[in-house]
């Protein structure tokens, strides 16, 4: 691998690498060893389900279980070394780029997986749109450092030209060939992976991406970890690159979903009692009907759906004076109007006075899981309405970050299909 970083002012630089992949003959099935990204596996029963699916499920690397953080990271590193020694995982023979496809019903997503060059100029080329939590970055850094590997790709989106040219043209040629692997995961998504080994096609992708910016669609904490670990190095090397999946959303639009909040120590009755400056209405279930009411209210302004007591409560029409007092005025109007801004600045900080710490708040992608956990633990689930991608991208281009866990772009790549070990590179 060429380890020289891009010069200031350049765009994205995606380079081939020797992907680390499961050997099909050594595992029950490729579907059984995959996992959602680490931050989507939030429930203990979900973790246990993945661990039970196959003794070599990737969750044993991305979410190892042990008594201390140091022990967890050491366990992941030892497990990775053992699987390599046993031939469960093996590196591809030569560096390549990978075309990756996900398909379910009318959803089709295709992109390119490669090692993205990192540099000080990356801050203007790769655009984050959410804040990160320092403790999560520290944990991911310790894990990557111990394992000397990137275990799952970030999901980055860029706005291509909307037609079959450049990278998209390569992708659409490659998918007509025989894939390296094909599998269907239990969520119904089909996954296919191809190697792009032709130097001419690699050069075509490099040229097309060289003037592109990318938005971090999923993986802010891993991106911050990449940059942190790179800064620790004293010489050029494999830490100057990070594992990513790049998707042209002009050709293959992503879906944007909300990430919900679970307020561990706040019962619904107490939450509602404090909402004197909002309109609160009880909405009849089921959940799908309540979410429809949230969508309708969100079209007119800030709106949230509270759950946890067996009912649904629509919270909207916040008092304007309250917003003026609690939301920062030095940010763009689009940022001030975000539901996530009002939730964190007004409701969490001012009305409910809840610290943004793991013992108080959990961030949950699955709507039904958020409701179920709130009802089980006498807590409050705050269900959110998703933000449009164009709003996210416009704020990111202005250098404005949204409150953490404001969006969930997808479909997310399955973890476990391609890894990157820094020892191999």
Secondary structure, DSSP 4 states (H G I P E B T S, - for coil): ---PPPPTT----EE-B--EEE-GGGSS-HHHH-B--TTT--SHHHHHHHHHH-TT-THHHHS---SSHHHHHHHHHHHHHHHHHHTSEEE-SS-BEEEEEEEETTEEEEEEEEEEE--TTHHHHEE--B---HHHHHHHHHHHHHHTEE-S-EEEEE---SSS-HHHHHHHHHTTS--SEEEE-TTS-EEEEEEE--HHHHHHHHHHHTT--EEEEE-HHHHHHHHHHHHT-SS-SGGGEEEEEEEETTTSPPEEE--EEEETT--HHHHHHT-TTSEEEEE-S-HHHHHHHHHHHHTTS-EEEEESSSSEEEEE---HHHHHHHS-SSS-HHHHT-HHHIIIIIIIIIIS---SSTTTEEEES-HHHHHHHHHHHT-EEEE-PPPPHHHHHHHHHTTPPBPTT--EEESPPPBTS-BEETTT-
